[in-house]
Amino acid sequence: MDLMNRLLNNEVERNELYYGKTGEVLLLYLLFLKTEDIRLQNRAVNNLNEISENIAFVEDLGFAEGLAGIGWAIEWVAQNNLLEIDTNEVLEDVDSILYKSVIFSSDNNISLYNGTLGKFLYFLSRYRSKNPNTIRLKNIFHEECLILLTDDLYEKTHGDYGLFHKENLTGEDLVNLGHLIYFISDFLWLKLNEPTVESLLYDSIGFINNLCERKQGLSLEESQVPYYKFLTTCYYLTGKNHRSTSWKDQAVDFYKMFINKGSCEDGNLNSLYNFFYLGVFNESYSPLSEIKMNQEKILLGNKNGKLILWEMMTQQHKNNNSKEILELFLMLDSDHLI
């Protein structure tokens, strides 16, 4: 059974972005744009209705399994003109809950999955919303949250117990660092909390340079290689965001160093990520045939992030707006690698 039929016949009980109906909505719309199959659009709308009916029962506030991810996806659907909705109305309660969580508390980590970056992406999408007659106070609330969240990211990296002071970085730390520079490099153009955001980005790039340079000539555990390759991929995309040729060139040099340290043989992680790297660094290369050949092995298991990745990679070289596809990849891969 092909991907489309699996989606149309699959019943997902959970509502969240990474493994639930919300993630399925994004995939359904991406496939609808490609195929114009009205069944996909109808299924997406039905999912959104079910999500709206149950959103009051969602207790988790994170991006992967909670309100931040659900809200971000709804905003994504609206901003891409896939559904005519006023997200100020639809997300009013989500705004309120997440606003209070930012004002009165702080997450334990910076991760996109369940930490500061997830809420940051939610409020960034809300700040960029295109609803008519948006009151100025709403924008001020969103700005306030973005300023507080970028302050928090700065503290979680630069503070006494921050990421920059850890002696040994885990794979999760490397993924968090990759997400941080990628999303912050895009946010910097808005010029909100600019001095802090500039320091956060440039200091992070300096930290990555020092980190990768220290790894030259050293042995690296096989399990760590994919995380360093992911980090250098994010570095490359950050260079594209920041329009910095030197950053892109440095990222490519580091990436080549790490790919020489790791195996490209089977295994879910290496296979999955090597396809992505080839697509990023060689824009004339299409990984579609390899992905199709390996999809039964690495892309199934009813994980919406992997299914979305599969579909995005099939489209990557067929439209001009690859930045949006790559951004979605960074946010929607599954299995808590990110």
C-alpha positions as YAML, in Angstrom:
chain: A
units: angstrom
residues:
- id: 1
  name: MET
  ca: [0.00, 0.00, 0.00]
- id: 2
  name: ASP
  ca: [1.46, 3.38, -0.99]
- id: 3
  name: LEU
  ca: [1.96, 6.38, 1.28]
- id: 4
  name: MET
  ca: [-1.29, 8.09, 0.26]
- id: 5
  name: ASN
  ca: [-3.46, 5.08, 0.97]
- id: 6
  name: ARG
  ca: [-1.68, 4.47, 4.27]
- id: 7
  name: LEU
  ca: [-2.52, 8.03, 5.30]
- id: 8
  name: LEU
  ca: [-6.13, 7.87, 4.21]
- id: 9
  name: ASN
  ca: [-6.72, 4.58, 6.00]
- id: 10
  name: ASN
  ca: [-4.58, 5.16, 9.04]
- id: 11
  name: GLU
  ca: [-6.21, 6.07, 12.34]
- id: 12
  name: VAL
  ca: [-4.07, 8.21, 14.64]
- id: 13
  name: GLU
  ca: [-5.40, 8.74, 18.15]
- id: 14
  name: ARG
  ca: [-2.86, 11.22, 19.45]
- id: 15
  name: ASN
  ca: [-3.11, 14.91, 18.55]
- id: 16
  name: GLU
  ca: [0.45, 16.21, 18.83]
- id: 17
  name: LEU
  ca: [2.82, 17.35, 16.10]
- id: 18
  name: TYR
  ca: [5.54, 14.71, 16.09]
- id: 19
  name: TYR
  ca: [3.50, 11.50, 16.33]
- id: 20
  name: GLY
  ca: [-0.13, 12.54, 16.06]
- id: 21
  name: LYS
  ca: [-2.85, 14.12, 13.96]
- id: 22
  name: THR
  ca: [-1.13, 17.50, 13.80]
- id: 23
  name: GLY
  ca: [1.93, 16.07, 12.06]
- id: 24
  name: GLU
  ca: [-0.35, 14.16, 9.74]
- id: 25
  name: VAL
  ca: [-2.11, 17.42, 8.79]
- id: 26
  name: LEU
  ca: [1.13, 18.89, 7.45]
- id: 27
  name: LEU
  ca: [1.91, 15.79, 5.43]
- id: 28
  name: LEU
  ca: [-1.62, 15.64, 4.03]
- id: 29
  name: TYR
  ca: [-1.44, 19.24, 2.87]
- id: 30
  name: LEU
  ca: [2.02, 18.77, 1.34]
- id: 31
  name: LEU
  ca: [0.74, 15.77, -0.58]
- id: 32
  name: PHE
  ca: [-2.43, 17.62, -1.58]
- id: 33
  name: LEU
  ca: [-0.36, 20.46, -3.08]
- id: 34
  name: LYS
  ca: [1.50, 17.89, -5.15]
- id: 35
  name: THR
  ca: [-1.39, 15.62, -6.21]
- id: 36
  name: GLU
  ca: [-4.50, 17.85, -5.87]
- id: 37
  name: ASP
  ca: [-6.28, 14.79, -4.49]
- id: 38
  name: ILE
  ca: [-9.26, 16.29, -2.66]
- id: 39
  name: ARG
  ca: [-9.41, 13.31, -0.29]
- id: 40
  name: LEU
  ca: [-6.15, 14.46, 1.27]
- id: 41
  name: GLN
  ca: [-7.45, 17.96, 1.83]
- id: 42
  name: ASN
  ca: [-10.67, 16.65, 3.37]
- id: 43
  name: ARG
  ca: [-8.73, 14.37, 5.70]
- id: 44
  name: ALA
  ca: [-6.53, 17.31, 6.76]
- id: 45
  name: VAL
  ca: [-9.56, 19.46, 7.53]
- id: 46
  name: ASN
  ca: [-11.20, 16.65, 9.50]
- id: 47
  name: ASN
  ca: [-8.00, 16.24, 11.51]
- id: 48
  name: LEU
  ca: [-7.90, 19.97, 12.26]
- id: 49
  name: ASN
  ca: [-11.50, 19.88, 13.45]
- id: 50
  name: GLU
  ca: [-10.75, 16.96, 15.77]
- id: 51
  name: ILE
  ca: [-7.62, 18.72, 17.05]
- id: 52
  name: SER
  ca: [-9.63, 21.88, 17.77]
- id: 53
  name: GLU
  ca: [-12.25, 19.92, 19.67]
- id: 54
  name: ASN
  ca: [-9.62, 18.30, 21.89]
- id: 55
  name: ILE
  ca: [-7.05, 21.05, 22.26]
- id: 56
  name: ALA
  ca: [-8.43, 22.07, 25.67]
- id: 57
  name: PHE
  ca: [-7.36, 18.66, 27.02]
- id: 58
  name: VAL
  ca: [-3.72, 18.99, 25.93]
- id: 59
  name: GLU
  ca: [-1.63, 19.49, 29.06]
- id: 60
  name: ASP
  ca: [1.86, 19.36, 27.57]
- id: 61
  name: LEU
  ca: [3.19, 22.76, 26.47]
- id: 62
  name: GLY
  ca: [6.09, 21.55, 24.30]
- id: 63
  name: PHE
  ca: [6.62, 21.55, 20.56]
- id: 64
  name: ALA
  ca: [6.77, 17.82, 19.87]
- id: 65
  name: GLU
  ca: [3.87, 16.64, 22.00]
- id: 66
  name: GLY
  ca: [2.08, 19.75, 23.20]
- id: 67
  name: LEU
  ca: [0.43, 23.08, 22.53]
- id: 68
  name: ALA
  ca: [3.44, 24.86, 21.02]
- id: 69
  name: GLY
  ca: [3.73, 22.36, 18.17]
- id: 70
  name: ILE
  ca: [-0.03, 22.16, 17.57]
- id: 71
  name: GLY
  ca: [-0.30, 25.95, 17.52]
- id: 72
  name: TRP
  ca: [2.72, 26.31, 15.25]
- id: 73
  name: ALA
  ca: [1.23, 23.84, 12.75]
- id: 74
  name: ILE
  ca: [-2.12, 25.64, 12.68]
- id: 75
  name: GLU
  ca: [-0.31, 28.91, 12.00]
- id: 76
  name: TRP
  ca: [1.73, 27.21, 9.27]
- id: 77
  name: VAL
  ca: [-1.44, 26.03, 7.54]
- id: 78
  name: ALA
  ca: [-2.90, 29.55, 7.66]
- id: 79
  name: GLN
  ca: [0.26, 31.35, 6.51]
- id: 80
  name: ASN
  ca: [0.60, 29.01, 3.55]
- id: 81
  name: ASN
  ca: [-2.96, 29.83, 2.48]
- id: 82
  name: LEU
  ca: [-4.12, 26.26, 2.84]
- id: 83
  name: LEU
  ca: [-7.07, 27.17, 5.03]
- id: 84
  name: GLU
  ca: [-8.74, 30.53, 5.57]
- id: 85
  name: ILE
  ca: [-8.80, 30.99, 9.33]
- id: 86
  name: ASP
  ca: [-8.14, 33.83, 11.74]
- id: 87
  name: THR
  ca: [-5.42, 32.33, 13.91]
- id: 88
  name: ASN
  ca: [-5.83, 35.10, 16.48]
- id: 89
  name: GLU
  ca: [-9.23, 33.60, 17.23]
- id: 90
  name: VAL
  ca: [-8.32, 29.95, 16.83]
- id: 91
  name: LEU
  ca: [-5.15, 30.22, 18.95]
- id: 92
  name: GLU
  ca: [-6.36, 32.72, 21.53]
- id: 93
  name: ASP
  ca: [-6.34, 30.21, 24.39]
- id: 94
  name: VAL
  ca: [-3.03, 28.70, 23.28]
- id: 95
  name: ASP
  ca: [-1.51, 32.19, 23.18]
- id: 96
  name: SER
  ca: [-2.71, 32.84, 26.71]
- id: 97
  name: ILE
  ca: [-1.44, 29.57, 28.17]
- id: 98
  name: LEU
  ca: [1.98, 29.75, 26.52]
- id: 99
  name: TYR
  ca: [2.32, 33.47, 27.30]
- id: 100
  name: LYS
  ca: [1.85, 32.75, 31.00]
- id: 101
  name: SER
  ca: [4.33, 29.88, 30.85]
- id: 102
  name: VAL
  ca: [6.97, 32.19, 29.37]
- id: 103
  name: ILE
  ca: [6.29, 35.08, 31.76]
- id: 104
  name: PHE
  ca: [6.13, 33.08, 34.99]
- id: 105
  name: SER
  ca: [8.50, 30.15, 34.41]
- id: 106
  name: SER
  ca: [11.44, 28.85, 32.40]
- id: 107
  name: ASP
  ca: [12.01, 25.53, 30.67]
- id: 108
  name: ASN
  ca: [14.72, 23.20, 31.92]
- id: 109
  name: ASN
  ca: [16.44, 22.96, 28.52]
- id: 110
  name: ILE
  ca: [16.74, 24.72, 25.18]
- id: 111
  name: SER
  ca: [15.53, 21.85, 23.00]
- id: 112
  name: LEU
  ca: [13.03, 22.19, 20.20]
- id: 113
  name: TYR
  ca: [11.37, 18.98, 21.37]
- id: 114
  name: ASN
  ca: [10.22, 20.13, 24.81]
- id: 115
  name: GLY
  ca: [12.17, 23.25, 25.75]
- id: 116
  name: THR
  ca: [12.73, 26.93, 25.04]
- id: 117
  name: LEU
  ca: [13.23, 26.65, 21.27]
- id: 118
  name: GLY
  ca: [9.81, 25.05, 20.80]
- id: 119
  name: LYS
  ca: [8.03, 27.97, 22.42]
- id: 120
  name: PHE
  ca: [10.31, 30.36, 20.58]
- id: 121
  name: LEU
  ca: [9.21, 28.91, 17.22]
- id: 122
  name: TYR
  ca: [5.56, 29.12, 18.24]
- id: 123
  name: PHE
  ca: [5.73, 32.80, 19.13]
- id: 124
  name: LEU
  ca: [7.88, 33.55, 16.08]
- id: 125
  name: SER
  ca: [5.18, 32.07, 13.85]
- id: 126
  name: ARG
  ca: [2.52, 34.03, 15.71]
- id: 127
  name: TYR
  ca: [4.52, 37.24, 15.38]
- id: 128
  name: ARG
  ca: [4.62, 36.68, 11.62]
- id: 129
  name: SER
  ca: [0.89, 35.92, 11.35]
- id: 130
  name: LYS
  ca: [-1.07, 37.72, 8.65]
- id: 131
  name: ASN
  ca: [-4.46, 38.07, 10.27]
- id: 132
  name: PRO
  ca: [-6.49, 41.15, 9.29]
- id: 133
  name: ASN
  ca: [-7.17, 43.77, 11.96]
- id: 134
  name: THR
  ca: [-4.66, 42.39, 14.44]
- id: 135
  name: ILE
  ca: [-4.61, 44.64, 17.47]
- id: 136
  name: ARG
  ca: [-1.26, 46.18, 18.39]
- id: 137
  name: LEU
  ca: [-1.43, 44.70, 21.89]
- id: 138
  name: LYS
  ca: [-1.31, 41.19, 20.42]
- id: 139
  name: ASN
  ca: [1.94, 41.98, 18.61]
- id: 140
  name: ILE
  ca: [3.38, 43.47, 21.79]
- id: 141
  name: PHE
  ca: [2.60, 40.25, 23.70]
- id: 142
  name: HIS
  ca: [4.35, 38.20, 21.03]
- id: 143
  name: GLU
  ca: [7.35, 40.53, 20.99]
- id: 144
  name: GLU
  ca: [7.61, 40.33, 24.76]
- id: 145
  name: CYS
  ca: [7.68, 36.54, 24.65]
- id: 146
  name: LEU
  ca: [10.31, 36.47, 21.90]
- id: 147
  name: ILE
  ca: [12.53, 38.84, 23.87]
- id: 148
  name: LEU
  ca: [12.18, 36.81, 27.06]
- id: 149
  name: LEU
  ca: [12.79, 33.53, 25.22]
- id: 150
  name: THR
  ca: [15.93, 34.80, 23.46]
- id: 151
  name: ASP
  ca: [17.17, 36.10, 26.83]
- id: 152
  name: ASP
  ca: [16.55, 32.63, 28.22]
- id: 153
  name: LEU
  ca: [18.43, 31.00, 25.33]
- id: 154
  name: TYR
  ca: [21.35, 33.32, 25.99]
- id: 155
  name: GLU
  ca: [21.42, 32.36, 29.66]
- id: 156
  name: LYS
  ca: [21.14, 28.64, 28.86]
- id: 157
  name: THR
  ca: [24.17, 28.87, 26.58]
- id: 158
  name: HIS
  ca: [26.35, 31.52, 28.23]
- id: 159
  name: GLY
  ca: [25.41, 31.15, 31.90]
- id: 160
  name: ASP
  ca: [27.56, 29.42, 34.52]
- id: 161
  name: TYR
  ca: [25.78, 26.11, 33.89]
- id: 162
  name: GLY
  ca: [25.09, 26.76, 30.22]
- id: 163
  name: LEU
  ca: [25.83, 24.71, 27.14]
- id: 164
  name: PHE
  ca: [29.09, 26.53, 26.38]
- id: 165
  name: HIS
  ca: [30.54, 25.44, 29.72]
- id: 166
  name: LYS
  ca: [29.84, 21.71, 29.36]
- id: 167
  name: GLU
  ca: [32.96, 19.56, 29.09]
- id: 168
  name: ASN
  ca: [31.30, 16.74, 27.15]
- id: 169
  name: LEU
  ca: [28.44, 17.43, 24.79]
- id: 170
  name: THR
  ca: [25.81, 14.75, 24.22]
- id: 171
  name: GLY
  ca: [24.18, 14.06, 20.87]
- id: 172
  name: GLU
  ca: [21.13, 15.93, 22.11]
- id: 173
  name: ASP
  ca: [23.32, 18.96, 22.93]
- id: 174
  name: LEU
  ca: [24.69, 18.98, 19.38]
- id: 175
  name: VAL
  ca: [21.20, 18.81, 17.91]
- id: 176
  name: ASN
  ca: [20.03, 21.64, 20.18]
- id: 177
  name: LEU
  ca: [23.00, 23.74, 19.12]
- id: 178
  name: GLY
  ca: [22.23, 23.09, 15.45]
- id: 179
  name: HIS
  ca: [18.62, 24.13, 15.85]
- id: 180
  name: LEU
  ca: [19.63, 27.19, 17.84]
- id: 181
  name: ILE
  ca: [21.91, 28.71, 15.21]
- id: 182
  name: TYR
  ca: [19.56, 27.91, 12.35]
- id: 183
  name: PHE
  ca: [16.46, 29.47, 13.84]
- id: 184
  name: ILE
  ca: [18.26, 32.40, 15.46]
- id: 185
  name: SER
  ca: [19.97, 33.30, 12.18]
- id: 186
  name: ASP
  ca: [16.53, 33.67, 10.62]
- id: 187
  name: PHE
  ca: [15.13, 35.57, 13.60]
- id: 188
  name: LEU
  ca: [18.03, 38.06, 13.63]
- id: 189
  name: TRP
  ca: [16.61, 39.81, 10.56]
- id: 190
  name: LEU
  ca: [13.62, 40.97, 12.62]
- id: 191
  name: LYS
  ca: [15.94, 43.08, 14.80]
- id: 192
  name: LEU
  ca: [14.14, 42.23, 18.06]
- id: 193
  name: ASN
  ca: [16.39, 42.09, 21.14]
- id: 194
  name: GLU
  ca: [19.16, 42.57, 18.58]
- id: 195
  name: PRO
  ca: [22.30, 42.87, 20.78]
- id: 196
  name: THR
  ca: [21.45, 39.68, 22.69]
- id: 197
  name: VAL
  ca: [20.47, 37.77, 19.56]
- id: 198
  name: GLU
  ca: [23.65, 38.84, 17.72]
- id: 199
  name: SER
  ca: [25.79, 37.68, 20.62]
- id: 200
  name: LEU
  ca: [23.85, 34.43, 20.84]
- id: 201
  name: LEU
  ca: [24.42, 33.68, 17.14]
- id: 202
  name: TYR
  ca: [28.02, 34.81, 16.76]
- id: 203
  name: ASP
  ca: [29.18, 33.25, 20.04]
- id: 204
  name: SER
  ca: [27.47, 29.99, 19.06]
- id: 205
  name: ILE
  ca: [29.25, 29.97, 15.71]
- id: 206
  name: GLY
  ca: [32.57, 30.59, 17.46]
- id: 207
  name: PHE
  ca: [31.84, 27.78, 19.90]
- id: 208
  name: ILE
  ca: [31.03, 25.38, 17.03]
- id: 209
  name: ASN
  ca: [34.23, 26.32, 15.20]
- id: 210
  name: ASN
  ca: [36.32, 25.62, 18.28]
- id: 211
  name: LEU
  ca: [34.43, 22.41, 18.99]
- id: 212
  name: CYS
  ca: [34.88, 21.01, 15.47]
- id: 213
  name: GLU
  ca: [38.52, 22.12, 15.21]
- id: 214
  name: ARG
  ca: [39.28, 20.20, 18.41]
- id: 215
  name: LYS
  ca: [37.85, 17.06, 16.80]
- id: 216
  name: GLN
  ca: [40.28, 17.16, 13.88]
- id: 217
  name: GLY
  ca: [42.73, 14.28, 14.09]
- id: 218
  name: LEU
  ca: [40.85, 12.73, 17.02]
- id: 219
  name: SER
  ca: [38.89, 9.53, 17.00]
- id: 220
  name: LEU
  ca: [35.16, 9.94, 17.34]
- id: 221
  name: GLU
  ca: [32.65, 7.40, 18.59]
- id: 222
  name: GLU
  ca: [30.56, 6.04, 15.74]
- id: 223
  name: SER
  ca: [27.38, 6.99, 17.58]
- id: 224
  name: GLN
  ca: [28.45, 10.65, 17.70]
- id: 225
  name: VAL
  ca: [29.20, 11.06, 13.98]
- id: 226
  name: PRO
  ca: [25.59, 11.59, 12.78]
- id: 227
  name: TYR
  ca: [25.09, 14.31, 15.39]
- id: 228
  name: TYR
  ca: [28.17, 16.20, 14.26]
- id: 229
  name: LYS
  ca: [27.05, 15.83, 10.65]
- id: 230
  name: PHE
  ca: [23.65, 17.20, 11.63]
- id: 231
  name: LEU
  ca: [25.31, 20.13, 13.42]
- id: 232
  name: THR
  ca: [27.45, 21.00, 10.40]
- id: 233
  name: THR
  ca: [24.40, 20.78, 8.14]
- id: 234
  name: CYS
  ca: [22.64, 23.30, 10.37]
- id: 235
  name: TYR
  ca: [25.80, 25.41, 10.22]
- id: 236
  name: TYR
  ca: [25.62, 25.40, 6.43]
- id: 237
  name: LEU
  ca: [21.95, 26.40, 6.43]
- id: 238
  name: THR
  ca: [22.72, 29.10, 8.98]
- id: 239
  name: GLY
  ca: [25.30, 30.49, 6.56]
- id: 240
  name: LYS
  ca: [22.62, 30.58, 3.87]
- id: 241
  name: ASN
  ca: [20.24, 32.39, 6.23]
- id: 242
  name: HIS
  ca: [22.92, 34.87, 7.22]
- id: 243
  name: ARG
  ca: [24.22, 35.26, 3.66]
- id: 244
  name: SER
  ca: [27.70, 34.32, 4.80]
- id: 245
  name: THR
  ca: [29.84, 32.50, 2.24]
- id: 246
  name: SER
  ca: [32.59, 31.96, 4.81]
- id: 247
  name: TRP
  ca: [30.20, 30.18, 7.18]
- id: 248
  name: LYS
  ca: [28.92, 27.93, 4.39]
- id: 249
  name: ASP
  ca: [32.45, 27.08, 3.28]
- id: 250
  name: GLN
  ca: [33.53, 26.34, 6.85]
- id: 251
  name: ALA
  ca: [30.48, 24.14, 7.38]
- id: 252
  name: VAL
  ca: [31.27, 22.14, 4.25]
- id: 253
  name: ASP
  ca: [34.87, 21.62, 5.40]
- id: 254
  name: PHE
  ca: [33.72, 20.39, 8.80]
- id: 255
  name: TYR
  ca: [31.07, 18.18, 7.24]
- id: 256
  name: LYS
  ca: [33.64, 16.49, 4.99]
- id: 257
  name: MET
  ca: [35.81, 15.87, 8.03]
- id: 258
  name: PHE
  ca: [32.99, 14.14, 9.90]
- id: 259
  name: ILE
  ca: [31.74, 12.10, 6.97]
- id: 260
  name: ASN
  ca: [35.24, 10.64, 6.70]
- id: 261
  name: LYS
  ca: [35.04, 9.61, 10.35]
- id: 262
  name: GLY
  ca: [31.73, 7.80, 10.02]
- id: 263
  name: SER
  ca: [30.25, 4.88, 8.18]
- id: 264
  name: CYS
  ca: [27.65, 5.34, 5.45]
- id: 265
  name: GLU
  ca: [26.46, 1.78, 5.75]
- id: 266
  name: ASP
  ca: [23.03, 0.63, 6.79]
- id: 267
  name: GLY
  ca: [21.40, 1.64, 10.02]
- id: 268
  name: ASN
  ca: [18.46, 3.95, 10.38]
- id: 269
  name: LEU
  ca: [20.44, 6.99, 11.44]
- id: 270
  name: ASN
  ca: [23.24, 7.00, 8.90]
- id: 271
  name: SER
  ca: [21.02, 6.13, 5.95]
- id: 272
  name: LEU
  ca: [18.45, 8.75, 6.81]
- id: 273
  name: TYR
  ca: [20.92, 11.54, 7.36]
- id: 274
  name: ASN
  ca: [23.28, 10.84, 4.49]
- id: 275
  name: PHE
  ca: [20.40, 11.21, 2.03]
- id: 276
  name: PHE
  ca: [19.65, 14.61, 3.50]
- id: 277
  name: TYR
  ca: [23.26, 15.81, 3.40]
- id: 278
  name: LEU
  ca: [23.65, 14.88, -0.23]
- id: 279
  name: GLY
  ca: [20.57, 16.90, -1.06]
- id: 280
  name: VAL
  ca: [21.81, 19.92, 0.87]
- id: 281
  name: PHE
  ca: [25.40, 20.08, -0.29]
- id: 282
  name: ASN
  ca: [24.90, 19.09, -3.91]
- id: 283
  name: GLU
  ca: [21.82, 20.84, -5.21]
- id: 284
  name: SER
  ca: [21.90, 18.99, -8.52]
- id: 285
  name: TYR
  ca: [21.63, 15.65, -6.75]
- id: 286
  name: SER
  ca: [18.23, 14.12, -6.06]
- id: 287
  name: PRO
  ca: [18.08, 11.43, -3.37]
- id: 288
  name: LEU
  ca: [14.59, 10.31, -4.39]
- id: 289
  name: SER
  ca: [15.56, 6.91, -5.81]
- id: 290
  name: GLU
  ca: [17.67, 5.99, -2.78]
- id: 291
  name: ILE
  ca: [14.96, 7.06, -0.38]
- id: 292
  name: LYS
  ca: [12.32, 5.05, -2.21]
- id: 293
  name: MET
  ca: [14.62, 2.05, -2.23]
- id: 294
  name: ASN
  ca: [15.15, 2.27, 1.52]
- id: 295
  name: GLN
  ca: [11.78, 3.60, 2.68]
- id: 296
  name: GLU
  ca: [10.50, 0.27, 3.99]
- id: 297
  name: LYS
  ca: [13.65, -0.05, 6.08]
- id: 298
  name: ILE
  ca: [14.05, 3.46, 7.46]
- id: 299
  name: LEU
  ca: [10.94, 5.56, 6.94]
- id: 300
  name: LEU
  ca: [8.00, 3.54, 8.19]
- id: 301
  name: GLY
  ca: [6.62, 2.87, 11.65]
- id: 302
  name: ASN
  ca: [3.82, 5.45, 11.61]
- id: 303
  name: LYS
  ca: [6.13, 8.28, 12.64]
- id: 304
  name: ASN
  ca: [4.77, 11.39, 10.98]
- id: 305
  name: GLY
  ca: [8.12, 13.13, 11.03]
- id: 306
  name: LYS
  ca: [9.71, 10.43, 8.89]
- id: 307
  name: LEU
  ca: [6.80, 10.36, 6.49]
- id: 308
  name: ILE
  ca: [6.95, 14.12, 6.13]
- id: 309
  name: LEU
  ca: [10.70, 13.90, 5.56]
- id: 310
  name: TRP
  ca: [10.12, 11.38, 2.78]
- id: 311
  name: GLU
  ca: [7.62, 13.61, 1.02]
- id: 312
  name: MET
  ca: [9.68, 16.78, 1.44]
- id: 313
  name: MET
  ca: [12.73, 15.13, -0.05]
- id: 314
  name: THR
  ca: [10.72, 14.07, -3.11]
- id: 315
  name: GLN
  ca: [9.78, 17.72, -3.63]
- id: 316
  name: GLN
  ca: [13.06, 19.36, -2.66]
- id: 317
  name: HIS
  ca: [14.40, 19.64, -6.19]
- id: 318
  name: LYS
  ca: [11.02, 20.31, -7.78]
- id: 319
  name: ASN
  ca: [10.28, 23.73, -6.33]
- id: 320
  name: ASN
  ca: [12.26, 26.87, -5.76]
- id: 321
  name: ASN
  ca: [11.44, 27.39, -2.10]
- id: 322
  name: SER
  ca: [13.69, 24.70, -0.65]
- id: 323
  name: LYS
  ca: [14.33, 26.84, 2.46]
- id: 324
  name: GLU
  ca: [10.81, 26.13, 3.73]
- id: 325
  name: ILE
  ca: [11.23, 22.39, 3.11]
- id: 326
  name: LEU
  ca: [14.59, 22.29, 4.87]
- id: 327
  name: GLU
  ca: [13.16, 24.27, 7.76]
- id: 328
  name: LEU
  ca: [10.37, 21.75, 8.12]
- id: 329
  name: PHE
  ca: [12.87, 18.91, 7.99]
- id: 330
  name: LEU
  ca: [14.82, 20.38, 10.87]
- id: 331
  name: MET
  ca: [11.69, 20.67, 12.93]
- id: 332
  name: LEU
  ca: [9.84, 17.51, 12.07]
- id: 333
  name: ASP
  ca: [12.28, 14.63, 12.05]
- id: 334
  name: SER
  ca: [11.26, 11.95, 14.50]
- id: 335
  name: ASP
  ca: [12.53, 9.52, 17.14]
- id: 336
  name: HIS
  ca: [13.72, 12.42, 19.29]
- id: 337
  name: LEU
  ca: [16.98, 12.67, 17.39]
- id: 338
  name: ILE
  ca: [15.52, 16.13, 17.20]
...
